[in-house]
């Protein structure tokens, strides 16, 4: 289980709206660890308007 703070760390500076692919690619470019990458990869394939939306999607996988 990955924390929202950890997800935020690796998505800091991303511009919203962003879709799942953009979030995953952004985190990868910022050297996110496997747990963060797994959490982002497990999100629904949607557009996210804010970090709160990403947190909600990651939280569903807990």
Buried (B, 14 or more C-beta within 10 A) or exposed (E): EBEBEBBBEBBEEBEBEBEBEBBBBBBBEBEBEEEBBEBBBEBEEEEBEEBEBBBEBBBEBE
